[in-house]
Amino acid sequence: MLNKLLIILIILLIPISYALFKKESQKDAGEVQSPSKLRVCPDSWIENRMPSVSNTHNEKKQYFIVNGERREIDDYDLDWIKENCNIKPQIVY
């Protein structure tokens, strides 16, 4: 009787454990995004129109400068910034 109970318990715990493990591994890999993005007015909004040598250049063409450091636009609530900050993209070549 005890053996059957243990087997049933193990069978029930395996899918639960797998689901929790998968969720944690996605967080570690950065696949699960936070529902909130940063709402801070950046110092500058840069749009880089510098021509590149190859088409495989993966660097994003637009980014913010916040406290003297480059920050990616994906980390910020762009709609909030457009509405609340007096800032437009500065085009650089």
MOQUI-V651793 format. One record per residue. N is the residue number from 0. RES is the residue in one letter. NEAR is the number of other C-alpha atoms within 12 Angstrom. Layout:
N&RES&NEAR / N&RES&NEAR
//
This chain:
0&M&7 / 1&L&8 / 2&N&9 / 3&K&10 / 4&L&11 / 5&L&12 / 6&I&13 / 7&I&13 / 8&L&14 / 9&I&14 / 10&I&14 / 11&L&14 / 12&L&14 / 13&I&14 / 14&P&13 / 15&I&14 / 16&S&14 / 17&Y&14 / 18&A&14 / 19&L&14 / 20&F&14 / 21&K&16 / 22&K&17 / 23&E&15 / 24&S&14 / 25&Q&14 / 26&K&14 / 27&D&12 / 28&A&11 / 29&G&11 / 30&E&12 / 31&V&14 / 32&Q&14 / 33&S&13 / 34&P&9 / 35&S&13 / 36&K&17 / 37&L&21 / 38&R&20 / 39&V&26 / 40&C&26 / 41&P&32 / 42&D&22 / 43&S&28 / 44&W&31 / 45&I&27 / 46&E&21 / 47&N&18 / 48&R&16 / 49&M&16 / 50&P&11 / 51&S&14 / 52&V&8 / 53&S&9 / 54&N&8 / 55&T&8 / 56&H&11 / 57&N&10 / 58&E&15 / 59&K&19 / 60&K&25 / 61&Q&25 / 62&Y&29 / 63&F&33 / 64&I&23 / 65&V&21 / 66&N&12 / 67&G&11 / 68&E&14 / 69&R&19 / 70&R&24 / 71&E&24 / 72&I&28 / 73&D&19 / 74&D&21 / 75&Y&25 / 76&D&23 / 77&L&27 / 78&D&16 / 79&W&18 / 80&I&25 / 81&K&18 / 82&E&14 / 83&N&15 / 84&C&19 / 85&N&15 / 86&I&20 / 87&K&21 / 88&P&24 / 89&Q&18 / 90&I&15 / 91&V&15 / 92&Y&11
//
